[in-house]
Amino acid sequence: MAKDEKFIPIITLVVYCGTEYPWEGAKCLYDLLEIGDEMKDFVTNYKLNLYDCHEHDTFDEYHTGLRQLFEVVRYSQDKEKLKEIVEKNREAYSRIDSETRDLLEVVAKVRIKEEYEVMENEEKKYDMCKAFVDMKLEGVMEGQINYLIKPVCKKLQKNKPAAVIADELEEELVEIERVIAAQQQVGSYDAEQIYKVYSAGGC
């Protein structure tokens, strides 16, 4: 190596895509060491180049699928805010490319089914707006099953009457009676089947 030659730096950037909490780990080498001030002159500190989505409220500077990825990661726990963003940027969210779709599924656990595929200029795109509507419906279904249907079924198996179940679950008697009627129509304790009858009003 000649005296006037220089190395080209390599910069490592860590992108944190945790959906529940901001980054809580160390951000430099000193954070990992038990080191006093008198020793710091002899130990080089290394800073972590960290990009945490939770430290940002907007991602307007991004013009690729990274913007949609970061927005979903940032607001995955705030469904109303995410709904607002999706509706405001409907054009972008209705044409998600395959790479962004894969990242959303792996990183943010957002499933965008093949049925949302849209061909545009001979390239596969995906309509996340429709997927988002389904996700909301699935969330409602999951909530009803876990917090109403399943608890009612458990109490029915103990032969508890509707009034007692309503009192114990602190629910309106009419709703408990609807669940019971749906269960009787299904003829089993299959929670998803009971929910379908219950939500369709066929009881």
C-alpha positions as CSV (number, residue, x, y, z in Angstrom):
1,M,0.0,0.0,0.0
2,A,1.5,3.4,-1.1
3,K,1.8,6.3,1.4
4,D,-0.9,8.4,-0.4
5,E,-3.4,5.6,-0.9
6,K,-6.6,5.6,1.2
7,F,-9.2,3.1,2.1
8,I,-12.9,3.4,1.0
9,P,-15.1,3.4,4.1
10,I,-17.8,0.8,4.6
11,I,-20.8,2.1,6.6
12,T,-23.1,-0.3,8.3
13,L,-26.6,0.8,8.9
14,V,-29.0,-1.1,11.2
15,V,-32.7,-0.7,10.4
16,Y,-34.9,-1.6,13.3
17,C,-38.3,-2.9,12.3
18,G,-39.8,-4.0,15.6
19,T,-43.5,-3.3,15.4
20,E,-44.3,-3.2,19.2
21,Y,-41.6,-1.1,20.9
22,P,-38.9,1.4,20.0
23,W,-35.3,0.1,20.1
24,E,-34.2,-0.5,23.7
25,G,-30.8,-1.9,23.1
26,A,-27.3,-0.4,23.2
27,K,-26.5,2.3,20.7
28,C,-22.7,2.3,21.1
29,L,-19.9,0.1,22.5
30,Y,-19.7,1.9,25.8
31,D,-23.4,0.9,26.5
32,L,-22.2,-2.7,26.5
33,L,-19.2,-2.2,28.7
34,E,-18.6,-1.6,32.4
35,I,-16.2,1.2,31.9
36,G,-15.2,4.2,34.0
37,D,-14.3,7.6,32.7
38,E,-10.6,7.0,33.3
39,M,-10.6,4.1,30.9
40,K,-12.5,5.7,28.0
41,D,-9.3,7.3,26.7
42,F,-7.9,3.8,26.1
43,V,-11.0,2.1,24.6
44,T,-12.4,3.3,21.3
45,N,-16.1,3.7,21.3
46,Y,-18.1,2.5,18.3
47,K,-21.4,4.1,17.5
48,L,-24.3,2.0,16.1
49,N,-25.8,3.7,13.0
50,L,-29.4,2.9,13.9
51,Y,-32.5,3.8,12.0
52,D,-35.5,3.2,14.3
53,C,-38.9,3.7,12.6
54,H,-40.4,4.6,15.9
55,E,-38.3,7.8,16.1
56,H,-40.0,9.2,13.0
57,D,-43.6,10.3,12.4
58,T,-43.4,10.8,8.6
59,F,-41.5,9.1,5.9
60,D,-42.1,11.5,3.0
61,E,-38.4,11.4,2.0
62,Y,-38.8,7.8,0.8
63,H,-40.1,7.3,-2.7
64,T,-39.9,3.5,-2.9
65,G,-41.7,0.6,-1.1
66,L,-39.5,1.4,1.9
67,R,-42.0,4.2,2.7
68,Q,-44.9,1.8,3.0
69,L,-42.8,-0.7,5.0
70,F,-41.7,1.9,7.5
71,E,-45.2,3.4,7.8
72,V,-46.7,-0.1,8.5
73,V,-44.0,-0.9,11.0
74,R,-44.3,2.5,12.7
75,Y,-48.1,2.5,13.1
76,S,-48.9,-1.3,13.2
77,Q,-50.1,-0.8,16.8
78,D,-52.2,2.3,15.9
79,K,-54.8,0.9,13.5
80,E,-56.7,4.3,13.2
81,K,-53.5,6.1,12.2
82,L,-52.5,3.4,9.8
83,K,-56.0,3.5,8.2
84,E,-55.6,7.3,7.8
85,I,-52.2,6.8,6.1
86,V,-53.4,4.1,3.8
87,E,-56.5,6.1,2.7
88,K,-54.4,9.2,2.2
89,N,-51.9,7.4,0.0
90,R,-54.3,5.0,-1.6
91,E,-52.5,5.1,-5.0
92,A,-49.2,3.9,-3.5
93,Y,-50.8,1.3,-1.3
94,S,-52.9,-0.2,-4.1
95,R,-49.8,-0.9,-6.1
96,I,-47.3,-2.6,-3.8
97,D,-44.5,-4.3,-5.6
98,S,-43.5,-7.9,-4.9
99,E,-40.3,-7.0,-2.9
100,T,-42.3,-4.7,-0.6
101,R,-45.0,-7.3,-0.2
102,D,-42.4,-9.9,0.8
103,L,-40.9,-7.5,3.3
104,L,-44.3,-6.6,4.8
105,E,-45.1,-10.3,5.3
106,V,-41.7,-11.1,6.9
107,V,-41.0,-7.9,8.9
108,A,-44.5,-6.6,9.8
109,K,-46.4,-9.9,9.7
110,V,-48.9,-8.4,7.2
111,R,-50.2,-11.1,4.9
112,I,-51.1,-9.9,1.4
113,K,-52.8,-12.8,-0.4
114,E,-52.3,-13.7,-4.0
115,E,-55.9,-12.8,-4.7
116,Y,-54.9,-9.1,-4.4
117,E,-52.5,-9.4,-7.3
118,V,-52.8,-6.7,-10.0
119,M,-50.8,-6.8,-13.3
120,E,-49.4,-3.4,-14.3
121,N,-47.0,-3.0,-17.2
122,E,-46.5,-6.8,-17.1
123,E,-45.3,-6.5,-13.5
124,K,-47.0,-8.0,-10.5
125,K,-48.4,-5.5,-8.0
126,Y,-50.5,-6.0,-4.9
127,D,-53.5,-4.0,-3.7
128,M,-52.9,-3.5,0.0
129,C,-56.0,-1.3,0.4
130,K,-58.2,-4.4,-0.1
131,A,-55.9,-6.5,2.1
132,F,-56.2,-3.8,4.8
133,V,-60.0,-4.0,4.8
134,D,-59.7,-7.8,5.2
135,M,-57.2,-7.5,8.0
136,K,-59.7,-5.2,9.9
137,L,-62.4,-7.8,9.3
138,E,-60.2,-10.6,10.5
139,G,-59.3,-8.6,13.5
140,V,-62.9,-8.1,14.4
141,M,-63.6,-11.8,13.9
142,E,-60.6,-12.8,16.0
143,G,-61.7,-10.4,18.8
144,Q,-65.2,-11.7,18.8
145,I,-64.1,-15.3,18.8
146,N,-61.5,-14.9,21.6
147,Y,-63.5,-12.5,23.9
148,L,-67.1,-13.7,23.3
149,I,-67.6,-16.9,21.5
150,K,-65.0,-19.1,23.2
151,P,-65.8,-17.9,26.8
152,V,-69.5,-18.5,26.2
153,C,-68.8,-22.0,24.8
154,K,-66.7,-22.8,27.9
155,K,-69.5,-21.8,30.2
156,L,-72.1,-23.6,28.1
157,Q,-70.1,-26.8,28.5
158,K,-70.4,-26.3,32.3
159,N,-74.2,-26.1,31.8
160,K,-74.5,-22.5,32.9
161,P,-77.7,-20.7,31.9
162,A,-77.6,-17.6,29.6
163,A,-78.3,-15.1,32.4
164,V,-75.5,-16.4,34.5
165,I,-73.1,-16.3,31.6
166,A,-74.1,-12.7,30.7
167,D,-73.5,-11.7,34.3
168,E,-70.1,-13.4,34.6
169,L,-68.9,-12.0,31.2
170,E,-70.5,-8.6,31.8
171,E,-72.2,-8.8,28.5
172,E,-75.8,-8.0,27.4
173,L,-78.1,-11.0,27.8
174,V,-79.4,-10.6,24.2
175,E,-75.8,-11.0,22.8
176,I,-75.2,-14.1,24.9
177,E,-78.5,-15.6,23.7
178,R,-77.5,-14.9,20.1
179,V,-74.2,-16.8,20.7
180,I,-76.1,-19.7,22.3
181,A,-78.6,-19.8,19.4
182,A,-75.7,-19.9,16.9
183,Q,-74.0,-22.7,18.8
184,Q,-77.2,-24.7,18.8
185,Q,-77.6,-24.1,15.1
186,V,-74.0,-25.3,14.4
187,G,-74.4,-28.2,16.7
188,S,-70.9,-28.1,18.0
189,Y,-68.4,-25.9,19.8
190,D,-66.5,-24.9,16.7
191,A,-65.9,-21.2,17.5
192,E,-65.3,-20.1,13.9
193,Q,-68.5,-21.8,12.6
194,I,-70.5,-20.3,15.5
195,Y,-69.0,-16.8,14.7
196,K,-70.2,-17.2,11.0
197,V,-73.7,-17.9,12.1
198,Y,-73.7,-15.3,14.8
199,S,-72.2,-12.5,12.6
200,A,-74.6,-13.3,9.7
201,G,-77.6,-12.8,12.0
202,G,-78.9,-16.3,11.2
203,C,-80.0,-17.0,14.7
